[in-house]
Amino acid sequence: MKIVPKSLLALGLLSFGALAPAAQAIDAAKSKATATFKQMNVPVDGEFTKIAGTVSFDPAKPEAASASIEIDTAGFDLGMEDYNAEVRKKEWFDSKTFPKASFQSTAFKALGGDRYQASGKLSIKGKTTDISLPVTVKREAAATVFEGSLPVSRKTFSIGDPSWNEVVDDLVTVKFRIVQPR
C-alpha cells in the first residue's frame, strides 16, 4: 500500500474543487435586455441599459448552473427622455423605491442540444414570482452566450397605473442576451 503525503492529498482535493464552475461576472457592456409591449396596438421597444450579474455554467453539469442577474430599472430607455422619466415614476417601475429588477435561478435543466430550461425567482417592484424560461447557450469566440425571452405580466408586478390598462397591453416580452467571458 502506497501512502500519499498529506500535501499531495490536499492539492488533489483543491484541484477537484476547482473543477466545479465558479460564478463569473457577466460582460455588462455586451449583455443586454429589451422589453417589447403594445401601446394602442403598436409595438414599442425599450432597452435596459444597465445590467449586471454572475453566471456559473458547465455544459457537462447543467443541473449545477446558477445565475444571478440584476437590471437597473432607471436605465430603461424608450428613446425619448420624457418617456424614460415617465416609466421611472411610482406608477410604473418606481425606480426610486425599487431601483433593481432581478432574476435568481433555482434550477437549470438540459432540454437537448444547446437548449436548457432555467427556473427561478423574478423580482420586480418589490414583488417576486416563480418563473421558468427556455434558454439557448452558445459558445462565441471567448464567451458563453445565454439567450432567451419570457412573457411578463405588468399587472403581476403592478407596473403601470390601472388607467393605462386599455392603452398598454398587459403582456411584455423581455428578451435577453447575457454574455459571460470565458
C-alpha positions in Angstrom: 0.0 0.0 0.0 1.4 3.4 -1.0 0.9 6.3 1.4 0.1 9.6 -0.3 1.6 12.6 1.6 -1.0 15.0 3.1 0.2 17.9 1.0 -0.5 15.9 -2.3 -3.8 14.8 -1.0 -4.7 18.4 -0.1 -3.6 19.6 -3.5 -5.7 16.9 -5.2 -8.8 17.9 -3.2 -8.2 21.6 -4.0 -7.8 20.7 -7.7 -11.0 18.7 -7.6 -12.9 21.6 -6.1 -11.5 23.9 -8.8 -13.3 21.8 -11.4 -16.7 23.0 -10.1 -17.6 26.1 -12.1 -17.4 29.3 -10.1 -19.8 32.1 -10.6 -18.3 34.7 -13.0 -19.4 38.2 -13.7 -21.2 38.8 -16.9 -19.8 41.3 -19.5 -22.2 44.1 -18.8 -21.2 46.1 -21.9 -22.0 43.1 -24.2 -25.1 41.8 -22.3 -28.5 43.3 -23.0 -32.2 43.0 -22.2 -35.1 44.5 -24.1 -38.8 44.8 -23.5 -41.4 44.9 -26.2 -45.1 45.7 -25.5 -48.0 47.1 -27.4 -49.3 50.6 -26.8 -52.6 51.2 -28.7 -51.8 48.0 -30.6 -48.5 49.4 -31.8 -45.3 47.6 -30.8 -43.0 49.6 -28.6 -39.4 48.5 -27.9 -37.3 49.6 -25.0 -33.8 48.6 -23.8 -32.5 48.2 -20.2 -29.1 49.9 -20.5 -27.6 48.8 -17.1 -27.4 45.0 -16.5 -25.1 43.2 -14.1 -24.8 39.7 -12.6 -23.0 36.4 -12.3 -23.4 33.1 -14.0 -21.9 29.7 -13.3 -22.3 27.2 -16.1 -20.7 23.9 -17.1 -22.4 22.2 -20.1 -21.3 18.8 -18.6 -23.2 19.6 -15.4 -26.1 21.9 -16.3 -28.0 21.0 -13.2 -25.3 22.7 -11.2 -25.7 26.0 -13.1 -26.7 29.2 -11.4 -27.5 32.8 -12.4 -28.0 36.0 -10.6 -28.9 38.9 -12.8 -29.9 42.5 -11.8 -31.3 45.2 -14.1 -31.3 48.9 -13.2 -34.9 50.0 -13.7 -33.9 53.6 -14.1 -31.9 52.6 -17.1 -34.9 51.6 -19.2 -34.6 53.6 -22.4 -37.6 54.1 -24.7 -35.7 56.5 -26.9 -37.0 59.8 -25.5 -36.2 61.3 -22.1 -39.8 62.3 -21.4 -40.9 58.7 -21.8 -37.9 57.4 -19.8 -38.7 59.8 -16.9 -42.4 58.6 -17.0 -41.5 54.9 -16.6 -39.3 55.7 -13.6 -42.3 57.1 -11.7 -44.1 55.4 -8.9 -46.9 54.1 -11.2 -44.5 52.3 -13.4 -41.1 51.0 -12.2 -40.9 53.2 -9.1 -37.2 53.3 -9.7 -36.5 55.4 -6.6 -38.0 52.8 -4.3 -37.2 49.7 -6.3 -34.0 50.5 -8.3 -33.4 46.9 -9.4 -35.3 44.1 -11.0 -33.7 40.7 -10.5 -33.6 37.1 -11.5 -32.1 34.4 -9.2 -32.0 30.9 -10.6 -33.2 27.9 -8.5 -32.8 25.2 -11.1 -31.3 24.6 -14.6 -32.2 21.6 -16.8 -30.9 20.4 -20.1 -33.5 20.0 -22.9 -31.2 18.7 -25.6 -28.7 20.3 -27.9 -28.0 23.9 -26.8 -31.4 24.3 -25.2 -32.0 24.5 -21.4 -34.7 25.5 -19.0 -33.9 27.9 -16.3 -36.2 28.2 -13.3 -36.0 30.8 -10.6 -37.4 33.9 -8.9 -38.2 37.1 -10.8 -38.4 40.2 -8.6 -39.7 43.5 -9.9 -41.1 46.4 -7.9 -41.0 44.5 -4.6 -42.9 41.5 -5.9 -41.4 38.1 -6.5 -42.8 35.3 -8.6 -41.5 31.9 -9.7 -40.8 31.6 -13.5 -39.4 29.0 -15.9 -38.0 30.0 -19.3 -36.2 28.5 -22.2 -32.5 29.5 -22.6 -30.2 28.8 -25.5 -26.5 28.6 -24.6 -23.8 29.1 -27.3 -20.1 29.5 -27.4 -19.0 32.5 -29.3 -15.3 33.5 -29.6 -14.1 33.9 -26.0 -17.5 34.0 -24.4 -20.5 31.9 -23.5 -23.8 33.5 -24.5 -27.2 32.9 -22.9 -30.2 34.0 -24.9 -33.9 33.7 -24.3 -37.2 35.5 -23.8 -40.0 35.5 -21.4 -43.5 36.9 -21.2 -44.1 39.2 -18.2 -47.4 40.4 -17.0 -47.4 44.1 -16.0 -50.3 43.5 -13.6 -48.4 40.8 -11.7 -45.8 43.4 -10.7 -48.2 46.4 -10.5 -46.4 48.1 -13.4 -48.5 50.9 -14.9 -51.4 52.8 -13.5 -54.6 50.9 -14.0 -55.9 53.7 -16.1 -53.3 52.7 -18.7 -54.6 49.1 -19.0 -56.8 49.9 -22.0 -53.9 51.7 -23.7 -50.9 49.5 -22.9 -51.2 45.7 -23.2 -50.5 43.7 -20.0 -48.1 41.3 -21.7 -44.5 42.5 -22.1 -41.9 40.3 -23.8 -38.5 40.5 -22.3 -35.6 39.3 -24.4 -32.1 38.9 -23.1 -28.6 38.2 -24.3 -26.2 37.5 -21.4 -22.5 37.4 -22.3 -20.1 35.7 -20.0 -16.4 35.9 -20.8 -14.6 32.5 -20.7 
